[in-house]
């Protein structure tokens, strides 16, 4: 076991006035199974890249261990190469047999190594990379969102595999994965960094208790400060009134006073002024104790949505539905039946490549809301009835088309810019991001752009395709609360188990 010591680590990207990481200090052991948690844009992926030596930084990272990083870079030319030919590029020191051992643990057929990498599904590509990553020994492994785009079955396999390993940092927003895999968490809070023993649920329970205590302490300090200020104000007014009465008096009305009483009044005033000074010092101490209490509390704003009510109960009716693509002999699936009724939240589930996203495309095409999702190669058999005159709000799983400024995006999509930016702020995207081009956003921030656009679009039906990929834990909880509060009619593809459990009225499994 070795240690990784990070001391006063600071980093900012070229051309940016803001530090992504500022004077970060912590220590971790290299045999830990460490979950890295934090908001989108807080620097999780940046920290992994700093460990890999990708950027120059201020401060120090001291360790005797070597690092390796997931995902490996794959170029367009690499897609045509057999996976086995990429092993020497990704990890030159390993042998093929070492990878095969890990592939067996990941429940993969060895023939995947001898197929062009581009022909593998997302789940197969991920598992091949993980097999290569864990093939060597004496390395501390850095994994950035390994379960994104994976179906439920593939996620379960990866969870079981990672739970049997140690010596890694895992960046993930999947609460179920973090719970089943990690024994420590490294949390990038709003203002501080903390390392804790336990998994996500352990940390979250401790955080809720700590936040409740700090809010109570903050409230107590505010009340005490208010009392002290009132007392100081009273004493100050008394002192001023007494001081003004030192000189001059009416011998008829104040027959008991004489010139000799001035010294008595002065001493009394001095005593009151000292009391005011004591109050002020006490107030300063209370304010000092109060400072920092709420610096790491996640202030999650309640989101709003304005779903429209459609006049028909059944919005989508699929009967004996089959989908395929022109040029392919095989159908994605056959004889699928399901309905989407008003007020329901239906989640489509199944293996990667089974046709979940194709169902969403077919519905959009039938509703004549093609846009970017129009695919003339898509072949539809059976009945797919989509209610006419229905407004659909769509979130694409792909964010690569996002470019330019947020203002230009609002203009092109016909969005109310002020409302759109307000929702982005509620999703914890800082105002400094509003001046940037979307190409410079993190993947999580890009996904929030699509979700914000959907939320401010009144619709009868919300179709979201893997909306939570790259979205941080706090925003996931925020979106769950929104859906449960407003009950919009939704059709979703989403593999987050906790999300499914909370919001789905029904799960349609596609074989």
RODO-2510 file (C-alpha; in nm, 4 decimals, decimal comma):
residues 511
     n   res          X          Y          Z
     1     x     0,0000     0,0000     0,0000
     2     x     0,1247     0,3458    -0,0929
     3     x    -0,0136     0,6940    -0,0504
     4     x    -0,0976     0,9754    -0,2883
     5     x    -0,0416     1,3152    -0,1257
     6     x    -0,1862     1,6237    -0,2891
     7     x    -0,0742     1,9562    -0,1423
     8     x    -0,1948     2,3077    -0,2325
     9     x    -0,2980     2,1919    -0,5794
    10     x    -0,4303     2,4731    -0,8003
    11     x    -0,5187     2,4694    -1,1682
    12     x    -0,6952     2,6890    -1,4228
    13     x    -0,7352     2,6473    -1,7956
    14     x    -0,5590     2,8870    -2,0311
    15     x    -0,7622     3,1995    -2,0888
    16     x    -0,9825     3,1403    -1,7826
    17     x    -0,9748     3,3783    -1,4868
    18     x    -1,1249     3,1171    -1,2544
    19     x    -0,9392     2,8316    -1,0867
    20     x    -1,0994     2,4916    -1,1457
    21     x    -0,9115     2,3659    -0,8383
    22     x    -0,7695     2,6026    -0,5758
    23     x    -0,5203     2,5087    -0,3014
    24     x    -0,6530     2,1523    -0,2761
    25     x    -0,4910     1,9300    -0,0121
    26     x    -0,5732     1,5663     0,0696
    27     x    -0,4176     1,2189     0,1057
    28     x    -0,5513     0,8834    -0,0151
    29     x    -0,4294     0,5218    -0,0027
    30     x    -0,3683     0,3308    -0,3243
    31     x    -0,5617     0,0213    -0,2131
    32     x    -0,8849     0,2150    -0,1658
    33     x    -1,1907     0,1855    -0,3878
    34     x    -1,2531     0,5570    -0,4042
    35     x    -1,5632     0,7293    -0,5417
    36     x    -1,5074     1,0861    -0,6642
    37     x    -1,8225     1,2965    -0,6155
    38     x    -1,8984     1,6554    -0,7091
    39     x    -2,1111     1,8910    -0,9125
    40     x    -2,0684     1,9204    -1,2896
    41     x    -1,7773     2,1533    -1,3621
    42     x    -1,6175     2,1150    -1,0166
    43     x    -1,3007     1,9596    -1,1611
    44     x    -1,3402     1,5817    -1,1227
    45     x    -1,2159     1,4915    -1,4711
    46     x    -0,9552     1,7680    -1,4457
    47     x    -0,8177     1,6121    -1,1276
    48     x    -0,7788     1,2739    -1,3010
    49     x    -0,5963     1,4411    -1,5908
    50     x    -0,3640     1,6168    -1,3454
    51     x    -0,2773     1,2777    -1,1936
    52     x    -0,1938     1,1622    -1,5470
    53     x     0,0387     1,4616    -1,5937
    54     x    -0,1675     1,6021    -1,8787
    55     x    -0,1572     1,9641    -1,7566
    56     x     0,0820     2,1927    -1,5714
    57     x    -0,0351     2,2881    -1,2246
    58     x     0,0664     2,4707    -0,9059
    59     x     0,1288     2,2732    -0,5871
    60     x     0,2404     1,9111    -0,5635
    61     x     0,1205     1,5538    -0,6263
    62     x     0,3532     1,3033    -0,4579
    63     x     0,3278     0,9262    -0,4982
    64     x     0,5400     0,6250    -0,5862
    65     x     0,2622     0,4570    -0,7866
    66     x     0,1847     0,4678    -1,1594
    67     x    -0,1512     0,5767    -1,2997
    68     x    -0,3639     0,4564    -1,5900
    69     x    -0,6834     0,6139    -1,7200
    70     x    -1,0213     0,5052    -1,8553
    71     x    -1,1451     0,5641    -2,1228
    72     x    -0,8560     0,5118    -2,3622
    73     x    -0,8349     0,7406    -2,6636
    74     x    -0,9808     0,5851    -2,9795
    75     x    -0,9233     0,7547    -3,3159
    76     x    -1,1324     0,7074    -3,6295
    77     x    -0,8633     0,4795    -3,7739
    78     x    -0,8627     0,2718    -3,4526
    79     x    -1,2275     0,1798    -3,5115
    80     x    -1,1282    -0,0335    -3,8109
    81     x    -0,8582    -0,2195    -3,6156
    82     x    -0,9174    -0,5378    -3,4196
    83     x    -0,9347    -0,4723    -3,0474
    84     x    -0,6348    -0,7012    -2,9857
    85     x    -0,4215    -0,4726    -3,2038
    86     x    -0,5012    -0,1768    -2,9784
    87     x    -0,3657    -0,3418    -2,6626
    88     x    -0,0091    -0,2397    -2,7413
    89     x    -0,1205     0,1207    -2,7870
    90     x    -0,3230     0,1405    -2,4697
    91     x    -0,1018    -0,0673    -2,2346
    92     x     0,2223    -0,1911    -2,3974
    93     x     0,3472    -0,3841    -2,0936
    94     x     0,0672    -0,6428    -2,0816
    95     x     0,0118    -0,9763    -2,2566
    96     x    -0,3088    -1,0847    -2,4288
    97     x    -0,3666    -1,3648    -2,1775
    98     x    -0,3829    -1,1077    -1,8953
    99     x    -0,6617    -0,9259    -2,0772
   100     x    -0,8482    -1,2515    -2,1419
   101     x    -0,8545    -1,3277    -1,7676
   102     x    -1,0228    -0,9927    -1,7001
   103     x    -1,2616    -1,0398    -1,9928
   104     x    -1,3738    -1,3686    -1,8420
   105     x    -1,4553    -1,1864    -1,5163
   106     x    -1,6481    -0,9319    -1,7237
   107     x    -1,8457    -1,2163    -1,8865
   108     x    -1,7170    -1,1450    -2,2352
   109     x    -1,6425    -1,3791    -2,5221
   110     x    -1,2758    -1,3705    -2,6239
   111     x    -1,3801    -1,3315    -2,9897
   112     x    -1,4558    -0,9628    -2,9152
   113     x    -1,0789    -0,9048    -2,9155
   114     x    -1,0570    -1,0229    -3,2739
   115     x    -1,3309    -0,8045    -3,4182
   116     x    -1,2910    -0,4477    -3,5479
   117     x    -1,3347    -0,2178    -3,2481
   118     x    -1,5949    -0,0131    -3,4326
   119     x    -1,8240    -0,3168    -3,4636
   120     x    -1,8460    -0,3614    -3,0861
   121     x    -2,1411    -0,2167    -2,8951
   122     x    -2,0835     0,0588    -2,6371
   123     x    -2,1083    -0,1994    -2,3616
   124     x    -1,8549    -0,4298    -2,5307
   125     x    -1,6122    -0,1414    -2,5913
   126     x    -1,6359    -0,0353    -2,2283
   127     x    -1,5729    -0,3871    -2,0978
   128     x    -1,2778    -0,4450    -2,3329
   129     x    -1,1195    -0,1213    -2,2096
   130     x    -1,1823    -0,2158    -1,8459
   131     x    -1,0250    -0,5576    -1,9067
   132     x    -0,7139    -0,3862    -2,0442
   133     x    -0,7134    -0,1299    -1,7620
   134     x    -0,7093    -0,3978    -1,4889
   135     x    -0,4749    -0,6392    -1,6713
   136     x    -0,1575    -0,5006    -1,5111
   137     x    -0,0648    -0,4898    -1,1429
   138     x     0,0722    -0,2185    -0,9138
   139     x    -0,1140     0,0668    -1,0801
   140     x    -0,3639     0,3117    -0,9375
   141     x    -0,6473     0,3307    -1,1892
   142     x    -0,8512     0,6376    -1,2793
   143     x    -1,1977     0,5783    -1,4266
   144     x    -1,4150     0,8582    -1,5636
   145     x    -1,7842     0,7613    -1,5922
   146     x    -1,7365     0,3985    -1,7070
   147     x    -2,1089     0,3145    -1,7095
   148     x    -2,2381     0,5973    -1,9289
   149     x    -2,4389     0,4623    -2,2254
   150     x    -2,4402     0,1111    -2,0735
   151     x    -2,7626    -0,0845    -2,0466
   152     x    -2,8806    -0,2233    -1,7140
   153     x    -2,7325    -0,5719    -1,7663
   154     x    -2,3902    -0,4347    -1,8664
   155     x    -2,3961    -0,1994    -1,5667
   156     x    -2,4623    -0,4896    -1,3325
   157     x    -2,1677    -0,6827    -1,4793
   158     x    -1,9370    -0,3802    -1,4391
   159     x    -2,0599    -0,3262    -1,0814
   160     x    -1,9801    -0,6868    -0,9880
   161     x    -1,6407    -0,6640    -1,1587
   162     x    -1,5347    -0,3371    -0,9901
   163     x    -1,6590    -0,4554    -0,6506
   164     x    -1,4002    -0,7365    -0,6701
   165     x    -1,1131    -0,4925    -0,7413
   166     x    -0,9285    -0,2276    -0,5437
   167     x    -0,6874     0,0551    -0,6041
   168     x    -0,8851     0,3022    -0,8118
   169     x    -1,0710     0,6320    -0,8317
   170     x    -1,4143     0,6118    -0,9873
   171     x    -1,5882     0,9258    -1,1155
   172     x    -1,9571     0,8448    -1,1382
   173     x    -2,2984     0,9970    -1,0685
   174     x    -2,4665     0,6560    -1,0521
   175     x    -2,5665     0,6225    -0,6857
   176     x    -2,6216     0,2477    -0,7071
   177     x    -2,2761     0,1948    -0,8598
   178     x    -2,1052     0,4105    -0,5954
   179     x    -2,2842     0,2201    -0,3187
   180     x    -2,1949    -0,1269    -0,4443
   181     x    -1,8346    -0,0563    -0,5450
   182     x    -1,6716     0,2067    -0,3195
   183     x    -1,5311     0,1892     0,0322
   184     x    -1,4194     0,5567     0,0448
   185     x    -1,5403     0,8802    -0,1144
   186     x    -1,3492     1,1912    -0,2160
   187     x    -1,5954     1,4802    -0,2340
   188     x    -1,5366     1,8087    -0,4142
   189     x    -1,7689     2,0332    -0,2146
   190     x    -1,8522     2,3905    -0,3047
   191     x    -1,5619     2,5328    -0,1034
   192     x    -1,3758     2,2409     0,0514
   193     x    -1,2609     1,8850    -0,0160
   194     x    -1,3253     1,5933     0,2153
   195     x    -1,2294     1,2272     0,2275
   196     x    -1,4623     0,9872     0,4089
   197     x    -1,4817     0,6160     0,4768
   198     x    -1,7880     0,4449     0,3308
   199     x    -1,9951     0,4538     0,0131
   200     x    -2,2276     0,7169    -0,1339
   201     x    -2,5217     0,6451     0,0992
   202     x    -2,2976     0,6627     0,4066
   203     x    -2,1584     0,9981     0,2935
   204     x    -2,5023     1,1327     0,1972
   205     x    -2,6501     1,0388     0,5357
   206     x    -2,3584     1,2089     0,7142
   207     x    -2,3907     1,5121     0,4881
   208     x    -2,7609     1,5548     0,5589
   209     x    -2,6938     1,5389     0,9354
   210     x    -2,4019     1,7821     0,9061
   211     x    -2,6028     2,0229     0,6897
   212     x    -2,8963     2,0153     0,9348
   213     x    -2,6608     2,0861     1,2267
   214     x    -2,4916     2,3729     1,0424
   215     x    -2,8239     2,5282     0,9449
   216     x    -2,9367     2,5104     1,3107
   217     x    -2,6057     2,6625     1,4271
   218     x    -2,6353     2,9337     1,1646
   219     x    -2,9880     3,0160     1,2795
   220     x    -2,8752     3,0262     1,6429
   221     x    -2,5892     3,2642     1,5594
   222     x    -2,8219     3,4888     1,3560
   223     x    -3,0637     3,5168     1,6522
   224     x    -2,7779     3,5892     1,8929
   225     x    -2,6347     3,8529     1,6587
   226     x    -2,9793     4,0149     1,6347
   227     x    -3,0151     4,0298     2,0147
   228     x    -2,6655     4,1722     2,0566
   229     x    -2,7220     4,4381     1,7902
   230     x    -3,0480     4,5455     1,9579
   231     x    -2,8785     4,5634     2,2984
   232     x    -2,5833     4,7564     2,1529
   233     x    -2,8223     4,9994     1,9837
   234     x    -3,0116     5,0606     2,3097
   235     x    -2,6928     5,1148     2,5074
   236     x    -2,5545     5,3438     2,2371
   237     x    -2,8703     5,5596     2,2431
   238     x    -2,8649     5,5716     2,6236
   239     x    -2,5002     5,6732     2,6203
   240     x    -2,5652     5,9456     2,3642
   241     x    -2,8660     6,0764     2,5573
   242     x    -2,6658     6,0897     2,8816
   243     x    -2,3690     6,2528     2,7105
   244     x    -2,5957     6,5268     2,5730
   245     x    -2,7305     6,5965     2,9227
   246     x    -2,3884     6,6722     3,0732
   247     x    -2,3949     7,0418     2,9795
   248     x    -2,6899     7,2678     3,0531
   249     x    -2,9952     7,1964     3,2673
   250     x    -3,3201     7,3646     3,3753
   251     x    -3,2896     7,4481     3,7510
   252     x    -3,6719     7,4577     3,7842
   253     x    -3,7383     7,1184     3,6235
   254     x    -3,4083     6,9551     3,7411
   255     x    -3,3777     7,1090     4,0873
   256     x    -3,1782     6,8101     4,2139
   257     x    -2,8933     6,8680     3,9634
   258     x    -2,5872     7,0882     3,9994
   259     x    -2,2663     7,1479     3,8059
   260     x    -2,0968     6,8767     4,0113
   261     x    -2,3196     6,6057     3,8603
   262     x    -2,1365     6,6368     3,5253
   263     x    -1,8580     6,4025     3,6384
   264     x    -2,1138     6,1447     3,7533
   265     x    -2,2942     6,1574     3,4161
   266     x    -1,9586     6,1321     3,2305
   267     x    -1,8609     5,8219     3,4269
   268     x    -2,2013     5,6659     3,3585
   269     x    -2,1705     5,7454     2,9865
   270     x    -1,8220     5,5953     2,9749
   271     x    -1,9530     5,2769     3,1342
   272     x    -2,2349     5,2537     2,8763
   273     x    -1,9922     5,3134     2,5899
   274     x    -1,7700     5,0324     2,7210
   275     x    -2,0761     4,8077     2,7261
   276     x    -2,1469     4,8987     2,3614
   277     x    -1,7854     4,8115     2,2731
   278     x    -1,8242     4,4754     2,4484
   279     x    -2,1448     4,4056     2,2526
   280     x    -1,9671     4,4891     1,9270
   281     x    -1,6781     4,2540     2,0092
   282     x    -1,9289     3,9799     2,0969
   283     x    -2,1090     4,0408     1,7652
   284     x    -1,7792     4,0082     1,5754
   285     x    -1,7091     3,6751     1,7488
   286     x    -2,0572     3,5458     1,6626
   287     x    -2,0148     3,6518     1,2980
   288     x    -1,6727     3,4846     1,2834
   289     x    -1,8171     3,1589     1,4210
   290     x    -2,1037     3,1817     1,1729
   291     x    -1,8766     3,2288     0,8706
   292     x    -1,8157     2,9075     0,6774
   293     x    -2,1085     2,7201     0,8308
   294     x    -2,3088     2,7142     0,5067
   295     x    -2,0236     2,7224     0,2556
   296     x    -2,0630     2,3562     0,1505
   297     x    -2,4399     2,3201     0,1768
   298     x    -2,5980     2,2316    -0,1567
   299     x    -2,8724     2,4858    -0,2179
   300     x    -3,0868     2,2874    -0,4584
   301     x    -3,3542     2,5076    -0,6163
   302     x    -3,6923     2,3597    -0,6983
   303     x    -3,7344     2,3306    -1,0742
   304     x    -4,0636     2,3984    -1,2494
   305     x    -4,2252     2,2533    -1,5580
   306     x    -4,5516     2,3436    -1,7324
   307     x    -4,6908     2,0264    -1,8894
   308     x    -4,9900     2,0657    -2,1173
   309     x    -5,2945     1,8436    -2,0731
   310     x    -5,3917     1,6570    -2,3892
   311     x    -5,7598     1,5915    -2,4582
   312     x    -5,7061     1,2189    -2,5272
   313     x    -5,6099     0,9665    -2,2607
   314     x    -5,3849     0,7524    -2,4851
   315     x    -5,1023     0,9532    -2,6441
   316     x    -4,9090     0,6637    -2,7994
   317     x    -5,0316     0,3168    -2,8872
   318     x    -4,7910     0,0540    -3,0243
   319     x    -4,9335    -0,2788    -3,1359
   320     x    -4,7257    -0,5591    -3,2919
   321     x    -4,4571    -0,2981    -3,3590
   322     x    -4,1371    -0,4004    -3,5374
   323     x    -3,8453    -0,1731    -3,6277
   324     x    -3,5495    -0,2215    -3,8572
   325     x    -3,3163    -0,0298    -4,0833
   326     x    -3,2916    -0,0293    -4,4589
   327     x    -3,0102    -0,2582    -4,5758
   328     x    -3,0318    -0,4834    -4,2702
   329     x    -3,2058    -0,8209    -4,2853
   330     x    -3,2624    -0,8356    -3,9099
   331     x    -3,5263    -0,6483    -3,7167
   332     x    -3,4314    -0,4740    -3,3929
   333     x    -3,7362    -0,6346    -3,2295
   334     x    -4,0742    -0,7744    -3,3279
   335     x    -4,4320    -0,7594    -3,2033
   336     x    -4,3784    -0,4990    -2,9309
   337     x    -4,6888    -0,3714    -2,7543
   338     x    -4,7147    -0,0747    -2,5177
   339     x    -4,9144     0,2406    -2,4514
   340     x    -4,8306     0,5824    -2,3110
   341     x    -5,1296     0,7287    -2,1329
   342     x    -5,1776     1,0791    -2,0029
   343     x    -4,9876     1,1292    -1,6729
   344     x    -4,7737     0,8135    -1,7095
   345     x    -4,3942     0,8002    -1,6995
   346     x    -4,2844     0,5059    -1,9123
   347     x    -3,9186     0,3997    -1,9169
   348     x    -3,7863     0,1830    -2,2006
   349     x    -3,5288    -0,0690    -2,0830
   350     x    -3,3140    -0,3264    -2,2614
   351     x    -2,9680    -0,4093    -2,3918
   352     x    -2,7641    -0,1633    -2,5946
   353     x    -2,8683    -0,1867    -2,9589
   354     x    -3,2105    -0,3392    -2,8905
   355     x    -3,3896    -0,0391    -3,0436
   356     x    -3,4868     0,1896    -2,7521
   357     x    -3,3662     0,5115    -2,9175
   358     x    -3,5099     0,3924    -3,2490
   359     x    -3,8557     0,3752    -3,0874
   360     x    -3,8197     0,7400    -2,9835
   361     x    -3,7118     0,8347    -3,3375
   362     x    -4,0085     0,6472    -3,4855
   363     x    -4,2508     0,8293    -3,2544
   364     x    -4,1015     1,1682    -3,3441
   365     x    -4,1265     1,0858    -3,7135
   366     x    -4,4873     0,9708    -3,6800
   367     x    -4,5653     1,2948    -3,4945
   368     x    -4,4002     1,4878    -3,7790
   369     x    -4,1461     1,6383    -3,5348
   370     x    -3,8425     1,5073    -3,7154
   371     x    -3,5784     1,7793    -3,6843
   372     x    -3,2428     1,6219    -3,6127
   373     x    -3,3975     1,2790    -3,5538
   374     x    -3,5275     1,2203    -3,9067
   375     x    -3,3856     0,8940    -4,0406
   376     x    -3,5210     0,7835    -4,3773
   377     x    -3,3596     0,4393    -4,3303
   378     x    -3,5868     0,3543    -4,0358
   379     x    -3,8449     0,0936    -4,1310
   380     x    -4,1658     0,0719    -3,9243
   381     x    -4,3950    -0,2331    -3,9325
   382     x    -4,7087    -0,2918    -3,7318
   383     x    -4,9134    -0,0168    -3,5691
   384     x    -4,7592     0,2941    -3,4094
   385     x    -5,0360     0,5454    -3,3446
   386     x    -4,9230     0,8862    -3,2173
   387     x    -5,1982     1,1313    -3,1230
   388     x    -5,2183     1,4157    -3,3737
   389     x    -5,1847     1,7774    -3,2632
   390     x    -4,9651     1,6817    -2,9702
   391     x    -4,6684     1,8974    -2,8642
   392     x    -4,3554     1,6947    -2,7842
   393     x    -4,0447     1,8193    -2,6012
   394     x    -3,7375     1,6092    -2,6799
   395     x    -3,3984     1,5624    -2,5105
   396     x    -3,1407     1,3947    -2,7339
   397     x    -2,8792     1,1639    -2,5817
   398     x    -2,6239     1,3218    -2,8186
   399     x    -2,4823     1,6657    -2,7334
   400     x    -2,2244     1,6923    -3,0138
   401     x    -2,4424     1,9314    -3,2162
   402     x    -2,4282     2,1992    -2,9424
   403     x    -2,2024     2,4860    -3,0436
   404     x    -2,1852     2,8629    -3,0206
   405     x    -2,3259     3,0861    -2,7488
   406     x    -2,6312     3,0256    -2,5339
   407     x    -2,7905     3,3348    -2,6848
   408     x    -2,7570     3,1932    -3,0386
   409     x    -2,8983     2,8622    -2,9144
   410     x    -3,2019     3,0395    -2,7689
   411     x    -3,2581     3,2218    -3,0978
   412     x    -3,2341     2,9036    -3,3051
   413     x    -3,4660     2,7069    -3,0740
   414     x    -3,7128     2,9913    -3,0126
   415     x    -3,6506     2,9953    -2,6362
   416     x    -3,7073     3,2760    -2,3865
   417     x    -3,3461     3,3647    -2,3045
   418     x    -3,4079     3,5075    -1,9564
   419     x    -3,6150     3,2081    -1,8484
   420     x    -3,3676     2,9652    -2,0061
   421     x    -3,0684     3,1185    -1,8227
   422     x    -3,2641     3,1226    -1,4959
   423     x    -3,3256     2,7465    -1,5226
   424     x    -2,9556     2,6877    -1,6012
   425     x    -2,8687     2,8781    -1,2824
   426     x    -3,1100     2,6552    -1,0897
   427     x    -2,9241     2,3569    -1,2391
   428     x    -2,6038     2,5034    -1,0906
   429     x    -2,4416     2,6384    -1,4072
   430     x    -2,2529     2,9530    -1,3026
   431     x    -2,3050     3,2880    -1,4719
   432     x    -1,9434     3,2831    -1,5895
   433     x    -2,0386     2,9946    -1,8193
   434     x    -2,2971     3,2104    -1,9976
   435     x    -2,0214     3,3993    -2,1783
   436     x    -1,8547     3,0834    -2,3113
   437     x    -1,9268     2,8814    -2,6220
   438     x    -2,0998     2,5511    -2,5547
   439     x    -1,8057     2,3615    -2,7067
   440     x    -1,6155     2,4559    -2,3876
   441     x    -1,8834     2,3141    -2,1549
   442     x    -1,8370     1,9838    -1,9745
   443     x    -2,0564     1,6976    -2,0962
   444     x    -2,2759     1,7352    -1,7891
   445     x    -2,3230     2,1067    -1,8556
   446     x    -2,4160     2,0362    -2,2190
   447     x    -2,6788     1,7871    -2,1041
   448     x    -2,8197     2,0489    -1,8680
   449     x    -2,8601     2,2838    -2,1644
   450     x    -3,0872     2,0276    -2,3340
   451     x    -3,2810     1,9565    -2,0152
   452     x    -3,3319     2,3286    -1,9419
   453     x    -3,4607     2,3831    -2,2955
   454     x    -3,7076     2,0972    -2,2500
   455     x    -3,8266     2,2180    -1,9081
   456     x    -3,9238     2,5632    -2,0347
   457     x    -4,1107     2,4188    -2,3343
   458     x    -4,4770     2,3510    -2,2445
   459     x    -4,5609     2,0108    -2,3929
   460     x    -4,8116     1,7279    -2,3791
   461     x    -4,5350     1,4650    -2,3900
   462     x    -4,1692     1,4790    -2,2842
   463     x    -3,9418     1,2317    -2,4637
   464     x    -3,5977     1,2102    -2,3009
   465     x    -3,3225     0,9805    -2,4330
   466     x    -3,0692     0,8971    -2,1586
   467     x    -3,1067     1,2413    -1,9966
   468     x    -2,8921     1,1671    -1,6909
   469     x    -2,5649     1,0736    -1,8634
   470     x    -2,2924     1,2951    -1,7084
   471     x    -2,5488     1,4731    -1,4854
   472     x    -2,4305     1,5127    -1,1232
   473     x    -2,6015     1,3433    -0,8298
   474     x    -2,7566     1,6614    -0,6894
   475     x    -2,9172     1,7545    -1,0224
   476     x    -3,0490     1,3979    -1,0599
   477     x    -3,2286     1,4324    -0,7270
   478     x    -3,3515     1,7766    -0,8344
   479     x    -3,4998     1,6335    -1,1558
   480     x    -3,6570     1,3394    -0,9695
   481     x    -3,8320     1,5823    -0,7332
   482     x    -3,9556     1,7899    -1,0279
   483     x    -4,1071     1,4893    -1,2062
   484     x    -4,2805     1,3598    -0,8932
   485     x    -4,4205     1,7053    -0,8157
   486     x    -4,5579     1,7992    -1,1596
   487     x    -4,6360     1,4524    -1,3048
   488     x    -4,5632     1,5281    -1,6708
   489     x    -4,6397     1,2589    -1,9269
   490     x    -4,3006     1,1137    -2,0200
   491     x    -4,1373     0,8457    -2,2311
   492     x    -3,7747     0,7923    -2,1317
   493     x    -3,4711     0,5786    -2,1964
   494     x    -3,2683     0,5763    -1,8738
   495     x    -3,0538     0,3108    -1,7034
   496     x    -3,0102     0,4746    -1,3609
   497     x    -3,1675     0,2169    -1,1275
   498     x    -3,2436     0,4662    -0,8487
   499     x    -3,4078     0,7032    -1,0983
   500     x    -3,6217     0,4203    -1,2383
   501     x    -3,7336     0,3184    -0,8907
   502     x    -3,8367     0,6723    -0,7989
   503     x    -4,0119     0,8082    -1,1080
   504     x    -4,1250     0,5260    -1,3379
   505     x    -4,4934     0,4365    -1,3452
   506     x    -4,4015     0,1418    -1,5709
   507     x    -4,0873    -0,0062    -1,7269
   508     x    -4,1162    -0,1600    -2,0756
   509     x    -3,8447    -0,4205    -2,1304
   510     x    -3,7391    -0,4763    -2,4912
   511     x    -3,5865    -0,8107    -2,5803
***
